[in-house]
């Protein structure tokens, strides 16, 4: 993958990883439980893992706003970026499914709103 595509993918996820999607996680507040049930088990598992990643990402982004020079936070962000990169192939495959794409895009938009707001 070229660096430009990688940066765009990570930027999209960053602006945009709980025990269940309907729990108290950020992802749980972003996606309706009935929508998740439209996904196959593998897609549901991916969204659970993505929800965990998203929760961690949001926490770190908030901390980073408060402590922009914190080296430890930067290292943690790099690890999250590596995890996101590891999810890319699966994400590209699942995005071919209309329902998955709609749910994923809704979660990204709501994550952006959470971070910006």
N, C-alpha and C positions, 0 to 999 in steps of 0.2 A: 504494500500500500504506500502511495507516495505521501510525503510529509504534509502537503496541503490538505488532502482528503482526511488524513488522520487528525490534523488540527481542527478542521471543520467538524468532524464527528465528535471529538472531545469537547469542543466549544458548545456544540448543540446539547450534549449530555450535561455539561457543566451548568448551563443556563436553565437549563431545564431542571437506586442499589438503589426486622419485623417477623414476627411469627406468622402473620396472615395478612392478606391485603385488606381485609375488613377490620383489622385491629386498629390500635391507636396510632399507627405509623402515618407518616405524611402521605404515603401512597394510598392508604386506606381512606383518607379524606378526599382523594382525587379521583378515584375510580369507583363506580357503582358495582356492588357485589354481583348483581345480575349480569352486568357486562362481562365480568371475569368468567362467569360460568359458560359464556359462549366460546371460550378458548379451549383448545385441547389440553390434556394434562401436562404436556411438555411446555406449552406456551404459558400455562398457569405457573409452572415451576419457575420458568424464566422471569415472569413478572414478579414473583415473590423475591427472587434474588435481586432483580432490578430495584424493587421497592426497598430492600435492605440497603443497597448501594445508594439509592436516592436519599434515604434517611441520613446516612453517614455523610453524604456530600453536603446536604443542607446544613447540618450541624457545623461541619468544617468551614463552609462558606461564611456562615454567620460569625464564627470565631475569627476567621481571617479578616473580616471587616473591622473587628475590634483590635486585632493584633496583626497588622499587615507585615510586620518584620519578624514574626515568629517562625524560626527555621523549622521547628518540629512540625508545625501546621503545614508548612510547604512540603515536607517529606510525606506527611500523611496524604496530602492532595495528590502527590505524584503516585502513591500507591493506589489511590482510588482511580486515577487516570489509567493506570496499568490494568486494573480490573475491568474498567470500561472497554479498553481495547480488546481484552479477552472475550468480551460479550459481543463484539461487533459482528462476527460471522453468523452467529445464531440470530442476532437481531435482523440482519439483512435478509436472512431466510424467512423469518417470521413476518417481516413487513410485507411479504407477498400476499399474506392473508388480510383481507379487508377489515375484518373485525379486530384483529390484532393491531393493525395499523391505526385504526380509529382510537382504540384504547390507549395505545402507546402515545400517540400524538396529544391526546387529552391530558395524559399524565405529564408530558413535557410542558405543555402550556400552563397547567396549574402549578408545576414546579417553578417555572419562570415567575409566575405571579407571586408565589410564596417568597421567593428570593428577593424580588424587586420591591414587593409591598412591605 
